[in-house]
């Protein structure tokens, strides 16, 4: 819930967040050896966000770099392949090289773009985001993104139920509790030190709204770098928590009575070094947020496509236990139910904390950052192309009568996606890829729906 650093409080120059490393003329093997790296995790994610990797010794780095590392794509997960299809070839992006000696001495992560038959695989999430950014670049713009990664630290009881890892963390309103942060000091500081050793600029670590829930923030960067960092941070959190006997989970709603876990994105558009969202008083039309006409049109596009976007921002059955909740033990859900926008107000789908960025708040911890950012950009750019007017901002805790309700279930989100050609085509410009994703998510929903739950037994066993 900490607000991503604004230029006024970020120690790095406001107009120049950390750029992707220049690796021209340098081999992966040379980079690895310069960092005393002995093994590389050649990593990509499937559409669900599952990290897939091969552990490659530095002696084979040249083979990895030349495209010799193949994966059976169907076995890897939801990534558009059948058992009979040719290998996915992991092509490393040297600019994403991330040494992680705090995980294992001599280990590094390298993010890869899956290729098939010598071409980037259009179903691969990282390729999808790169394609979206290329379309944005064709219009002379770049996207910068900040991400707020929330998670729970839990353990399992003997009966399989979940418990808060810190057994003393049981307050109904523990947000920002200094004692809870102190009890988790070793874990939180190890993650903070890891992020800062990588140059990410960790600036806050706090107890979130629910017992057992935390958030650790880092500076914004270009869209691809931030998406890579979200994937890397999830991996780092998972492993370091396991080393302390805990599980770090990004499941949106692991506890019925507690606030769910979000993944909020702070988005801005730039042209060269110029921020495009700040406007002038004259161009604000009395709306009071200080945004440019382009920024309002971008917001309008996201609001117009909000129901379909939720298939990517809230992509699991469990997501809708979070967004559908009416309250929590703390008294708030922090999860919007309608497609509204307003000022510095966390009840809206789009919060405008200042005139340089917008915060997209309807995403949850299960969101794949590559797909979420790519489709949000597609929606926003459609608004820009159509000069969509989102109207006046909604007041605190309010929404307009005609604002879209966000989907009630994953199936509703899938239905909205199938009806939205802009968001369907937001995946590498190919609606067939969007339909493939929609079909898989419908199957996921029906797989859950076909399971008989304890609630059904309690409610129906003797009621008739």
C-alpha angles and dihedrals in degrees: 000000000000110000114248109253116275123211089261093064104025113101092211117083108280096226096046118049114181110301125218112271119266106236100167112148094005122111125225089240091055092049091049095049092047087060095043089247116162100175134034127207100215097205141187132154132230122227092277090056095250109155111235120190149161120216105233123189114229088243087069096045092108090056091050091049092048093053102259098130111094130187129195095241097201090054092048093063141250101001107120100269136123126210092259095052124110120262125285106238114213108223109191122227102219092200088066095059107140120181112209106186089153086069097042127345109255096017128127136176120227118187114223138201111224114231131190121199090351097307131100108265106243094210093059110104096223090050089048091056092045089052090051091050091049090055089050091050090053085064092050096255140115130200126227119195139189122194133203109210113200125182145161126240108215145159130206124248120222090262091055097255121132125253132186108264090225101058091198091057097092106120117129088225108033099146112142091357106168092207094055091049091049094050088054092043096121093051097042095046092048090055092044092050090048093052093046093048086059093050095247095132104234106201107167140026117184147164109254130218098282132061108267094015125124142174130202118190134206134183123280122254140166113318098256094047092051093049090050090049093052089054092045093047093051089053092047092048092048095051099041091047090051090052087060094047095258136111120230107208130188092189105139097230115013093156124048096214100041135079113271129239120265135196104204122190126208108206133192136164124222139182109209104312095337121104109224101196100068112091138182129263089247093053096047093080091219093297092125101218097102094232130146124245088253091056093050091048089049090052090048091055093052092048092049092052097035098116093054093042090061090071085071102029093048103023105163139071088244092055091076093055084066100043093039095053115113096200144346137211089276092053097249137070099201086211120116120229098190135046099253135142133204145141127289092335122124095204092077129087087230117036120189106205093171138348096268099066147009127227117224104207106176096082121101137203094274094060118120101232094213094053095039093053094042094052094042088054090048090053094045094047090050087057091050092049091051096038087234113196113214090193124224120339117264118247125248110306092354136114134187119263091239096047114125116259109230114243117282095215140010089260090057089050091051091051090051091049093052089054095049113080093182095058093038088057091044088090104082090318092286121117090198089067089051090050091049089055092045092051091050092050092049088052089050091052093048092047088058093041092055093058116096107231134207088247090061092049092050094045103041110021096092102006096096 
